[in-house]
Amino acid sequence: MKRIAFFLILSIFSLFALGQSLEKGNLLGLHVLDITLNGGVTSQQFEDYYMNTVIPNYDQAYPGTKIYLANGFGGEYKGSLSMIWILESIAMRNTYFDSNAKELS
């Protein structure tokens, strides 16, 4: 649990370093990704694709949200990637997802 808290705090700090600030009422989500690369695909290629294709598509599909990709550099999550979601509010989250975090149609 301490490792998750440390990773979360570090992730939040990295957002401030990137110029993104949290405002009162924002909702923050942290999702550690479980990635299995296809043969011939490097982790750098995956990260580049995610940053340049996947995240911009998420940002466009979910107005009122911002998504970041973060790297775990220590402990249990060393070398892991995670998505950090910042949503304007809980109400904004509820427009996209149900109470079980399943996407609404």
C-alpha atoms as an extended CHARMM CRD file, in Angstrom:
* protein
*
       105  EXT
         1         1  MET       CA              0.0000000000        0.0000000000        0.0000000000  PROA      1               0.0000000000
         2         2  LYS       CA              2.8760000000        2.3650000000        0.7750000000  PROA      2               0.0000000000
         3         3  ARG       CA              4.2730000000        1.7570000000       -2.6990000000  PROA      3               0.0000000000
         4         4  ILE       CA              0.9720000000        2.6600000000       -4.3370000000  PROA      4               0.0000000000
         5         5  ALA       CA              0.7340000000        5.8330000000       -2.2500000000  PROA      5               0.0000000000
         6         6  PHE       CA              4.3180000000        6.7580000000       -3.1540000000  PROA      6               0.0000000000
         7         7  PHE       CA              3.6460000000        6.1210000000       -6.8440000000  PROA      7               0.0000000000
         8         8  LEU       CA              0.4760000000        8.2390000000       -6.6970000000  PROA      8               0.0000000000
         9         9  ILE       CA              2.2350000000       11.1210000000       -4.9490000000  PROA      9               0.0000000000
        10        10  LEU       CA              5.0710000000       10.9850000000       -7.4530000000  PROA      10              0.0000000000
        11        11  SER       CA              2.5860000000       10.9560000000      -10.3190000000  PROA      11              0.0000000000
        12        12  ILE       CA              0.7730000000       13.9930000000       -8.9740000000  PROA      12              0.0000000000
        13        13  PHE       CA              4.0920000000       15.7910000000       -8.5450000000  PROA      13              0.0000000000
        14        14  SER       CA              4.9960000000       15.0140000000      -12.1600000000  PROA      14              0.0000000000
        15        15  LEU       CA              1.7390000000       16.6180000000      -13.3130000000  PROA      15              0.0000000000
        16        16  PHE       CA              2.6750000000       19.8640000000      -11.6110000000  PROA      16              0.0000000000
        17        17  ALA       CA              6.1050000000       19.6880000000      -13.2070000000  PROA      17              0.0000000000
        18        18  LEU       CA              4.3860000000       19.4640000000      -16.6060000000  PROA      18              0.0000000000
        19        19  GLY       CA              2.3870000000       22.6290000000      -15.8960000000  PROA      19              0.0000000000
        20        20  GLN       CA             -0.9400000000       20.9040000000      -15.2270000000  PROA      20              0.0000000000
        21        21  SER       CA             -2.6080000000       21.9840000000      -12.0320000000  PROA      21              0.0000000000
        22        22  LEU       CA             -5.3920000000       20.3490000000      -10.1230000000  PROA      22              0.0000000000
        23        23  GLU       CA             -8.3360000000       22.5050000000       -9.2300000000  PROA      23              0.0000000000
        24        24  LYS       CA            -10.9010000000       22.0990000000       -6.4980000000  PROA      24              0.0000000000
        25        25  GLY       CA            -13.4210000000       19.4620000000       -7.5560000000  PROA      25              0.0000000000
        26        26  ASN       CA            -11.1120000000       17.6530000000       -9.9960000000  PROA      26              0.0000000000
        27        27  LEU       CA            -11.0880000000       13.8730000000       -9.9220000000  PROA      27              0.0000000000
        28        28  LEU       CA             -7.8260000000       11.9910000000      -10.3450000000  PROA      28              0.0000000000
        29        29  GLY       CA             -7.6210000000        8.3960000000      -11.5640000000  PROA      29              0.0000000000
        30        30  LEU       CA             -4.5060000000        6.2580000000      -11.6750000000  PROA      30              0.0000000000
        31        31  HSD       CA             -4.5380000000        3.0570000000      -13.7170000000  PROA      31              0.0000000000
        32        32  VAL       CA             -1.4680000000        0.8270000000      -13.8800000000  PROA      32              0.0000000000
        33        33  LEU       CA             -1.2750000000       -0.7690000000      -17.3330000000  PROA      33              0.0000000000
        34        34  ASP       CA             -0.5500000000       -4.4760000000      -17.8080000000  PROA      34              0.0000000000
        35        35  ILE       CA              1.2250000000       -4.5640000000      -21.1700000000  PROA      35              0.0000000000
        36        36  THR       CA              2.3140000000       -7.5080000000      -23.2830000000  PROA      36              0.0000000000
        37        37  LEU       CA              4.1700000000       -6.3090000000      -26.3660000000  PROA      37              0.0000000000
        38        38  ASN       CA              3.7730000000       -8.0600000000      -29.7080000000  PROA      38              0.0000000000
        39        39  GLY       CA              6.9290000000       -9.4960000000      -31.2550000000  PROA      39              0.0000000000
        40        40  GLY       CA              9.1070000000       -6.8490000000      -32.8730000000  PROA      40              0.0000000000
        41        41  VAL       CA              7.5330000000       -3.9840000000      -30.8970000000  PROA      41              0.0000000000
        42        42  THR       CA              9.7460000000       -2.1320000000      -28.4180000000  PROA      42              0.0000000000
        43        43  SER       CA              8.5080000000       -0.4540000000      -25.2650000000  PROA      43              0.0000000000
        44        44  GLN       CA              9.5840000000        2.8990000000      -26.7360000000  PROA      44              0.0000000000
        45        45  GLN       CA              7.4580000000        2.2770000000      -29.8540000000  PROA      45              0.0000000000
        46        46  PHE       CA              4.5130000000        1.4190000000      -27.6250000000  PROA      46              0.0000000000
        47        47  GLU       CA              4.9840000000        4.5770000000      -25.5340000000  PROA      47              0.0000000000
        48        48  ASP       CA              5.3080000000        6.7450000000      -28.6560000000  PROA      48              0.0000000000
        49        49  TYR       CA              2.1510000000        5.2490000000      -30.1410000000  PROA      49              0.0000000000
        50        50  TYR       CA              0.2550000000        5.6920000000      -26.8850000000  PROA      50              0.0000000000
        51        51  MET       CA              1.3870000000        9.3100000000      -26.4720000000  PROA      51              0.0000000000
        52        52  ASN       CA              0.8570000000       10.3360000000      -30.1030000000  PROA      52              0.0000000000
        53        53  THR       CA             -2.2470000000        8.3180000000      -31.0440000000  PROA      53              0.0000000000
        54        54  VAL       CA             -4.1300000000        6.7780000000      -28.1290000000  PROA      54              0.0000000000
        55        55  ILE       CA             -4.0800000000        9.6770000000      -25.6540000000  PROA      55              0.0000000000
        56        56  PRO       CA             -5.0580000000       12.3560000000      -28.2240000000  PROA      56              0.0000000000
        57        57  ASN       CA             -8.0010000000       10.1410000000      -29.2420000000  PROA      57              0.0000000000
        58        58  TYR       CA             -9.0610000000        9.7490000000      -25.5990000000  PROA      58              0.0000000000
        59        59  ASP       CA             -8.7690000000       13.5160000000      -25.0890000000  PROA      59              0.0000000000
        60        60  GLN       CA            -11.0060000000       14.1040000000      -28.1010000000  PROA      60              0.0000000000
        61        61  ALA       CA            -13.5330000000       11.4150000000      -27.1590000000  PROA      61              0.0000000000
        62        62  TYR       CA            -13.7900000000       12.5470000000      -23.5150000000  PROA      62              0.0000000000
        63        63  PRO       CA            -14.0010000000       16.3660000000      -23.3320000000  PROA      63              0.0000000000
        64        64  GLY       CA            -13.3620000000       17.6320000000      -19.8080000000  PROA      64              0.0000000000
        65        65  THR       CA            -10.6260000000       15.0820000000      -19.2120000000  PROA      65              0.0000000000
        66        66  LYS       CA             -6.8680000000       15.0580000000      -19.5850000000  PROA      66              0.0000000000
        67        67  ILE       CA             -4.7700000000       11.9010000000      -19.6990000000  PROA      67              0.0000000000
        68        68  TYR       CA             -1.0660000000       11.4240000000      -19.0410000000  PROA      68              0.0000000000
        69        69  LEU       CA              1.2490000000        8.4460000000      -19.3420000000  PROA      69              0.0000000000
        70        70  ALA       CA              3.5820000000        7.9090000000      -16.3740000000  PROA      70              0.0000000000
        71        71  ASN       CA              6.5070000000        5.5560000000      -15.7830000000  PROA      71              0.0000000000
        72        72  GLY       CA              7.0620000000        3.7090000000      -12.5250000000  PROA      72              0.0000000000
        73        73  PHE       CA             10.6870000000        4.0660000000      -11.5150000000  PROA      73              0.0000000000
        74        74  GLY       CA             10.9030000000        2.2040000000       -8.2430000000  PROA      74              0.0000000000
        75        75  GLY       CA              9.4770000000       -0.4680000000       -6.0400000000  PROA      75              0.0000000000
        76        76  GLU       CA              6.7550000000       -2.8370000000       -7.1200000000  PROA      76              0.0000000000
        77        77  TYR       CA              5.8480000000       -0.7420000000      -10.1910000000  PROA      77              0.0000000000
        78        78  LYS       CA              9.3700000000       -0.1370000000      -11.5020000000  PROA      78              0.0000000000
        79        79  GLY       CA              9.2200000000       -0.2070000000      -15.2960000000  PROA      79              0.0000000000
        80        80  SER       CA              5.4140000000       -0.1670000000      -15.3460000000  PROA      80              0.0000000000
        81        81  LEU       CA              3.3430000000        2.3390000000      -17.2490000000  PROA      81              0.0000000000
        82        82  SER       CA              0.2340000000        3.9540000000      -15.9000000000  PROA      82              0.0000000000
        83        83  MET       CA             -2.4490000000        6.2740000000      -17.1960000000  PROA      83              0.0000000000
        84        84  ILE       CA             -3.3020000000        9.2710000000      -15.0720000000  PROA      84              0.0000000000
        85        85  TRP       CA             -6.7580000000       10.6990000000      -15.7540000000  PROA      85              0.0000000000
        86        86  ILE       CA             -7.7450000000       14.1580000000      -14.5790000000  PROA      86              0.0000000000
        87        87  LEU       CA            -11.4520000000       14.8490000000      -14.8790000000  PROA      87              0.0000000000
        88        88  GLU       CA            -13.0790000000       18.2190000000      -14.2450000000  PROA      88              0.0000000000
        89        89  SER       CA            -15.4630000000       16.7630000000      -11.6780000000  PROA      89              0.0000000000
        90        90  ILE       CA            -17.2470000000       13.6780000000      -10.4330000000  PROA      90              0.0000000000
        91        91  ALA       CA            -20.2510000000       14.8000000000      -12.4770000000  PROA      91              0.0000000000
        92        92  MET       CA            -18.0760000000       14.7900000000      -15.6150000000  PROA      92              0.0000000000
        93        93  ARG       CA            -16.8840000000       11.2710000000      -14.7680000000  PROA      93              0.0000000000
        94        94  ASN       CA            -20.4780000000       10.1360000000      -14.3480000000  PROA      94              0.0000000000
        95        95  THR       CA            -21.3260000000       11.3110000000      -17.8650000000  PROA      95              0.0000000000
        96        96  TYR       CA            -18.8010000000        8.8300000000      -19.2830000000  PROA      96              0.0000000000
        97        97  PHE       CA            -18.7230000000        5.9160000000      -16.8080000000  PROA      97              0.0000000000
        98        98  ASP       CA            -21.1680000000        4.0800000000      -14.5420000000  PROA      98              0.0000000000
        99        99  SER       CA            -20.5220000000        3.4090000000      -10.8420000000  PROA      99              0.0000000000
       100       100  ASN       CA            -18.4560000000        0.3190000000      -11.7530000000  PROA      100             0.0000000000
       101       101  ALA       CA            -16.1780000000        2.3750000000      -14.0460000000  PROA      101             0.0000000000
       102       102  LYS       CA            -17.6870000000        0.7800000000      -17.1520000000  PROA      102             0.0000000000
       103       103  GLU       CA            -18.0280000000        3.0720000000      -20.1280000000  PROA      103             0.0000000000
       104       104  LEU       CA            -21.5630000000        4.2570000000      -20.8400000000  PROA      104             0.0000000000
       105       105  SER       CA            -22.8530000000        3.9380000000      -24.4020000000  PROA      105             0.0000000000
